[in-house]
Amino acid sequence: MHRDSFWHLHNLISGDPIFVSTSNRPQRPVYYQLATFLCRLGAESGLKTAGVMSIAEGSVYIYCYRVCQAIQNIRSAHLAWPGEQRRQFLSAEMAGWGFPGCIGIADGSYICLENKPTENGFAYWCRKKFYAV
């Protein structure tokens, strides 16, 4: 992730109440929790992330939970279904590229799962030979 993108995301989520301590012990700074979250997304496990960040494995999961919650809390301001006019435009554009009725695409990036999901695990096996979403 580019440094500017990191700080932009940090500024978007840093005011979320989830980062306000509810005990006498202060939380780590939001930038540290965000960095831990991003490290975890790119690591094989929470334990590996804990080693890289020099924190307990449980802290990795807490920080990831907080960052996910903060991102979910801002999603409606940054993610929306296109309006009717935009959908018609996108559909026409995509039809021109051979995808009739399509209004969007994804880049096909996988997020690797550490373990096989217990329910319908086979459905998460990707073409790159690991479990992913």
N, C-alpha and C positions, 0 to 999 in steps of 0.2 A: 504494500500500500504506500502510495506517495505521502510524503510528510505533510503536505498541504491538506490532503484528503483526511489524514489522521486527525489533524487539528480541527478541521471543519466538523468532522463527526463528533469529536470531543466537545466542541462548542455547542453542538445541537443537543447533546444528552447531558451535559454537566449540570444543568439546573434541575434535573429530575429529582424528586424527593427520595427516591430509592437510595441515593447517595448521601443522604443525611443520616448520621448515626443515631440510633435509638437507645444507645447505652452511653456509659461514661467514656468508653474507649473510642477514639476517632477512627474513621475508615481511612484506608489508603486513598491517595488522591485519585480522582476520576481517570486521569491519563494513565496511571499505573494499572487500574482495573481494566481499562480499554485495551491497553497493550497486552495484558494477560489474556484477555478474551481473544484477541487476534492471534496471539501466539498459540493458543489452544486450538484454534481453527486450522492452523497449519501444522500442528504436531500430531504425533501418533497417539498420544495419551495425555491425560491430566497429570500423571506422574512425571512425564518428560517435561511438560510445561512447568510444573512445580520446581523441577531441578533448574531449568533455565532462568526462571524468575526468582529463585531462592525463597520460595514460600512453601507452606504446607499444601498438600494436594487438596484438602478440603477448601482452602482459600481459593484455589483455581475455580472450583465449581460455584462457590458463592459469587465470585467476581463475574463469572460468565452469566450466571442467573441475573445479576443486577444489570449488566450491560444489555442482555436480551430484553429485559423488562423495559429499560429506558428506550431502546430502539422501537419496541412495540408501541410505546406511549407516544412516539412522534410519527408513526407510520402514516396516519391519516393526513398529516400535513405534507407528506412527500410522495405518497403512493395513492393513485386514484385510477379508477376505471375511466377510459376516455368517453367523452360525451358522444351523442348520436352523430353529429357532423364529423367529428374526428374519426369515429369508427368507420363511417362510410369512406372517408378519404383513405384511411389505412387499408381497408378491404380492397379498394380499387388499386392502390399501389401494390399490394401483395399479390393480387390477381395478375398484375402485369409481370410479376416474377414467377408465375406458375403456381401460386398458392391461393386459389380462390377461397373466399370465406374466412381467411386468416387476418387477424388484426394485430398480431405481434409475434415476436420470436424471442427465444432465449439463446444464450451463447453456448450451452451444453457443458458448462463447467460442473464438475462433481464436487460434492463435499463428502469426504471420506468418513465413514462411520467406524468407530473403534471396534464395535461388536456387531454380530448379526442380530437384527431385530428379532425378538421372540415371536412376534405375530407376523405372518407372511414374509418371513426373512428372505425367501427366494426372490421376491419381487424387488429387493434392494441390490441384488447382484448386478453389477454394471459390466459393460463390454471391456472395461479395463481390468477386470478380474479382482474387484474388491467390492465391499458393501458400501453403497453411497446413496445420497439423495441429490 
